[in-house]
């Protein structure tokens, strides 16, 4: 019984474009262990015993986290499957901080200020202007954007060859985004800016990721969007956060629509685990208010 559910569970995740090999391996190993002991359904104590046999605390936690997510799925199909409480084998990474959401007028000001960067009359100011715009409209990781080559701009969108963990994907883009990229390429030709990288500086190569972070922070400070050195504030990575949050805010507020939207957004952003996308649900007061309202409806027995 467990093996059949694992098949469906793995197929579901792979339909979202995820590799899911490590997760499948852990699930198969646990199923074999439980089957050898005669279990037809998942038992919490069996999970604990199997995780305790791990070679280290980190491995035990990884096993447990993978299994618990599967338990939630299996329990939804058959309530005889037990679900252990979260965090029994410890928490992995520290809780992610709430992102800074960049307002449209802030983004416009930063992009405009980028055009005033030195050297005047060269490609670099235009590169930062259009790079920040692309990050804001697609939610790309900065590493993915800087790895783009000119021939990665295709009719169907952008070919992302340098995704996290080496994953590749085709990223559809809006017509306005494509028009902006065409404008940038036209500027490149006019200024005789050479190089295979899509976004280039005067040296003909993409700027280093650290330099992009520094430029963004300096512009944000100059415009009053960040405090002085040593204080926290908006970062270039917040362009990705903002894209994800605004996308979720615009989704229809019913459970089925949100479920489909999250799955699509997870694939679009190149997340390896949909749990990374669910995190954005608690990123703004708007989304928290919607979750609270849905929870209240569920508590009252209304349709959530």
C-alpha positions as CSV (number, residue, x, y, z in Angstrom):
1,X,0.0,0.0,0.0
2,X,2.8,2.4,0.9
3,X,4.7,1.8,-2.3
4,X,1.6,2.6,-4.4
5,X,1.2,5.9,-2.6
6,X,4.9,6.7,-2.9
7,X,4.5,6.2,-6.7
8,X,1.7,8.7,-6.9
9,X,3.4,11.1,-4.5
10,X,6.7,11.1,-6.5
11,X,4.8,11.3,-9.8
12,X,2.9,14.4,-8.5
13,X,6.2,16.2,-7.6
14,X,7.9,15.3,-10.9
15,X,4.9,16.6,-12.8
16,X,5.9,20.0,-11.3
17,X,9.3,19.6,-13.0
18,X,11.2,18.5,-9.8
19,X,13.9,15.9,-9.9
20,X,12.9,14.4,-6.5
21,X,15.4,11.6,-6.6
22,X,16.8,12.0,-3.0
23,X,13.3,12.2,-1.6
24,X,12.1,9.1,-3.5
25,X,15.2,7.2,-2.2
26,X,14.4,8.0,1.5
27,X,10.7,7.1,1.0
28,X,11.6,3.7,-0.7
29,X,14.0,2.8,2.1
30,X,11.5,3.6,4.8
31,X,8.8,1.6,3.0
32,X,11.1,-1.4,2.7
33,X,11.9,-1.1,6.4
34,X,8.2,-0.8,7.4
35,X,7.1,-3.6,5.1
36,X,9.7,-6.0,6.5
37,X,8.1,-5.4,9.9
38,X,4.6,-6.2,8.5
39,X,3.2,-2.6,8.5
40,X,0.5,-1.8,6.1
41,X,0.1,1.8,7.3
42,X,2.6,4.4,8.5
43,X,3.2,4.3,12.2
44,X,4.7,7.2,14.1
45,X,6.9,5.0,16.3
46,X,8.2,3.2,13.3
47,X,9.3,6.6,11.8
48,X,11.1,7.4,15.1
49,X,12.9,4.1,15.2
50,X,14.0,4.4,11.5
51,X,15.2,8.0,11.9
52,X,17.1,7.1,15.1
53,X,19.2,4.6,13.1
54,X,20.6,7.4,10.9
55,X,24.4,8.1,10.9
56,X,24.0,11.7,12.2
57,X,21.6,14.2,13.6
58,X,21.4,16.0,10.3
59,X,20.6,12.8,8.4
60,X,18.0,11.9,10.9
61,X,16.3,15.3,10.5
62,X,16.4,15.0,6.7
63,X,14.8,11.6,6.9
64,X,12.1,12.8,9.3
65,X,11.3,15.9,7.3
66,X,10.9,14.0,4.0
67,X,8.8,11.3,5.7
68,X,6.6,13.8,7.5
69,X,5.7,15.6,4.3
70,X,4.8,12.2,2.7
71,X,2.7,11.3,5.8
72,X,0.6,14.4,5.3
73,X,-0.1,13.4,1.8
74,X,-0.8,9.7,2.7
75,X,-3.0,10.7,5.6
76,X,-5.2,12.8,3.3
77,X,-5.9,9.6,1.3
78,X,-6.2,7.2,4.2
79,X,-6.5,8.4,7.8
80,X,-5.0,5.1,9.1
81,X,-1.6,6.6,8.2
82,X,-0.2,8.4,11.2
83,X,1.4,11.9,11.0
84,X,4.2,12.7,13.5
85,X,4.4,16.3,15.0
86,X,6.9,18.7,13.3
87,X,10.4,19.3,14.6
88,X,10.8,16.0,16.5
89,X,14.4,15.6,15.2
90,X,15.2,19.4,15.4
91,X,14.9,22.2,13.0
92,X,17.2,22.6,10.0
93,X,17.9,26.1,8.9
94,X,17.0,29.1,10.9
95,X,13.7,30.7,10.1
96,X,13.8,32.8,7.0
97,X,13.5,36.5,7.7
98,X,10.4,38.4,6.4
99,X,11.3,39.9,3.1
100,X,11.3,43.6,2.3
101,X,8.6,44.2,-0.3
102,X,9.7,46.8,-2.8
103,X,7.0,49.2,-3.9
104,X,6.6,50.1,-7.7
105,X,7.7,53.7,-7.2
106,X,10.8,52.5,-5.4
107,X,11.7,50.2,-8.2
108,X,11.2,52.9,-10.8
109,X,13.4,55.3,-8.8
110,X,16.2,52.7,-8.5
111,X,16.1,51.8,-12.2
112,X,16.1,55.5,-13.2
113,X,19.1,56.1,-10.8
114,X,20.9,53.2,-12.4
115,X,21.0,55.1,-15.7
116,X,23.0,57.9,-14.0
117,X,25.8,55.5,-13.0
118,X,29.2,56.0,-14.5
119,X,30.6,55.7,-17.0
120,X,28.3,57.9,-19.0
121,X,27.7,56.9,-22.6
122,X,28.7,53.3,-22.0
123,X,26.7,50.1,-21.6
124,X,27.1,49.6,-17.8
125,X,24.3,52.0,-16.7
126,X,21.9,50.4,-19.1
127,X,22.9,47.0,-18.0
128,X,22.0,47.7,-14.4
129,X,18.8,49.5,-15.4
130,X,17.5,46.5,-17.4
131,X,18.9,43.9,-15.1
132,X,17.0,45.2,-12.1
133,X,13.9,45.4,-14.3
134,X,14.2,41.8,-15.4
135,X,14.7,40.6,-11.8
136,X,11.6,42.5,-10.8
137,X,9.3,41.2,-13.6
138,X,10.4,37.5,-13.6
139,X,11.6,36.8,-10.0
140,X,14.8,35.3,-11.3
141,X,17.7,34.6,-8.9
142,X,20.5,37.1,-9.5
143,X,22.8,34.1,-10.4
144,X,20.4,32.9,-13.1
145,X,20.0,36.4,-14.6
146,X,23.8,37.0,-14.8
147,X,24.3,33.5,-16.3
148,X,22.0,34.3,-19.3
149,X,23.6,34.4,-22.7
150,X,22.4,36.4,-25.7
151,X,21.1,33.2,-27.4
152,X,19.1,32.3,-24.3
153,X,16.5,34.9,-25.3
154,X,14.3,32.7,-27.5
155,X,10.8,33.1,-29.0
156,X,9.1,31.3,-26.1
157,X,10.9,33.2,-23.3
158,X,14.2,32.8,-21.5
159,X,16.3,29.6,-21.3
160,X,17.5,29.3,-17.7
161,X,20.6,27.1,-17.8
162,X,22.1,27.9,-14.5
163,X,19.2,27.2,-12.1
164,X,19.8,26.0,-8.5
165,X,21.3,22.5,-8.3
166,X,22.0,22.6,-12.0
167,X,18.3,22.5,-13.1
168,X,17.3,24.1,-16.4
169,X,13.9,25.5,-17.3
170,X,12.2,27.6,-19.9
171,X,10.8,30.8,-18.4
172,X,7.9,32.4,-20.2
173,X,8.0,36.2,-20.1
174,X,5.5,39.0,-20.7
175,X,5.5,40.8,-24.0
176,X,6.5,44.0,-22.2
177,X,9.5,42.2,-20.7
178,X,10.5,40.9,-24.1
179,X,10.1,44.4,-25.6
180,X,12.4,45.8,-22.8
181,X,15.0,43.1,-23.5
182,X,14.9,43.9,-27.2
183,X,15.5,47.6,-26.4
184,X,18.5,46.6,-24.3
185,X,19.9,44.5,-27.1
186,X,19.4,47.4,-29.5
187,X,21.3,49.7,-27.1
188,X,24.1,47.1,-26.9
189,X,24.5,47.1,-30.6
190,X,24.4,50.9,-30.8
191,X,27.2,51.2,-28.2
192,X,29.1,48.3,-29.7
193,X,29.1,46.3,-26.5
194,X,30.4,42.9,-27.2
195,X,30.3,39.6,-25.3
196,X,28.2,36.4,-25.2
197,X,26.7,37.2,-21.8
198,X,23.3,38.9,-22.1
199,X,24.1,41.6,-19.4
200,X,27.6,43.0,-19.9
201,X,29.7,45.8,-18.5
202,X,32.3,47.7,-20.5
203,X,34.6,44.7,-20.1
204,X,32.3,42.6,-22.2
205,X,31.3,40.2,-19.4
206,X,28.5,40.1,-16.9
207,X,29.1,42.0,-13.7
208,X,30.0,39.9,-10.6
209,X,27.1,39.0,-8.4
210,X,28.7,40.8,-5.4
211,X,29.1,44.0,-7.5
212,X,25.4,43.9,-8.4
213,X,24.4,43.6,-4.8
214,X,26.7,46.6,-3.9
215,X,25.3,48.8,-6.7
216,X,21.7,48.1,-5.7
217,X,22.4,48.8,-2.0
218,X,24.2,52.1,-2.8
219,X,21.4,53.2,-5.1
220,X,18.8,52.3,-2.4
221,X,20.8,54.3,0.2
222,X,21.2,57.3,-2.1
223,X,17.4,57.4,-2.6
224,X,16.6,57.0,1.1
225,X,15.2,53.4,0.8
226,X,17.9,52.0,3.2
227,X,19.6,53.3,6.3
228,X,23.4,53.8,6.7
229,X,25.9,51.1,6.6
230,X,25.2,48.4,9.3
231,X,21.4,48.7,9.1
232,X,19.1,46.3,7.3
233,X,17.0,47.2,4.3
234,X,16.0,46.3,0.8
235,X,18.4,44.1,-1.1
236,X,18.5,43.0,-4.7
237,X,17.2,39.6,-3.7
238,X,14.0,41.3,-2.5
239,X,13.1,41.9,-6.1
240,X,12.5,38.1,-6.3
241,X,10.6,38.1,-3.0
242,X,8.4,41.0,-4.2
243,X,7.6,39.2,-7.4
244,X,6.5,36.0,-5.5
245,X,4.4,37.9,-3.0
246,X,2.6,40.1,-5.5
247,X,1.9,37.0,-7.6
248,X,0.3,35.3,-4.7
249,X,-1.7,38.4,-3.7
250,X,-3.2,38.6,-7.2
251,X,-4.3,34.9,-7.1
252,X,-8.0,34.1,-6.6
253,X,-8.6,33.5,-2.9
254,X,-10.1,30.0,-3.0
255,X,-8.2,26.9,-1.9
256,X,-8.1,25.2,-5.2
257,X,-7.0,28.2,-7.1
258,X,-4.2,28.9,-4.5
259,X,-3.1,25.3,-4.7
260,X,-2.7,25.3,-8.5
261,X,-1.1,28.8,-8.4
262,X,1.5,27.7,-5.8
263,X,2.4,24.7,-7.8
264,X,2.9,26.8,-11.0
265,X,4.7,29.6,-9.1
266,X,7.1,27.0,-7.5
267,X,8.0,25.7,-10.9
268,X,8.4,29.2,-12.4
269,X,10.7,30.3,-9.6
270,X,12.8,27.1,-9.9
271,X,12.1,25.9,-6.3
272,X,13.2,22.4,-5.6
273,X,10.5,22.0,-2.9
274,X,7.0,23.6,-2.9
275,X,7.5,24.3,0.8
276,X,9.9,27.1,-0.2
277,X,7.0,28.7,-2.1
278,X,4.5,28.2,0.7
279,X,6.8,30.4,2.9
280,X,5.7,33.4,0.9
281,X,2.1,33.0,2.2
282,X,3.3,34.6,5.5
283,X,5.3,37.3,3.9
284,X,2.9,40.2,3.9
285,X,-0.1,41.4,6.0
286,X,-2.4,41.0,3.0
287,X,-1.6,37.3,2.7
288,X,-1.7,36.7,6.5
289,X,-5.1,38.4,6.6
290,X,-6.4,36.1,3.9
291,X,-5.0,33.0,5.6
292,X,-6.6,34.1,8.9
293,X,-9.9,34.7,7.2
294,X,-9.8,31.2,5.6
295,X,-8.9,29.6,8.9
296,X,-11.8,31.3,10.7
297,X,-14.2,30.1,8.0
298,X,-12.8,26.6,8.4
299,X,-13.2,26.8,12.2
300,X,-16.9,27.8,11.8
301,X,-17.5,25.0,9.3
302,X,-17.9,27.3,6.4
303,X,-16.4,26.7,2.9
304,X,-12.8,28.0,3.1
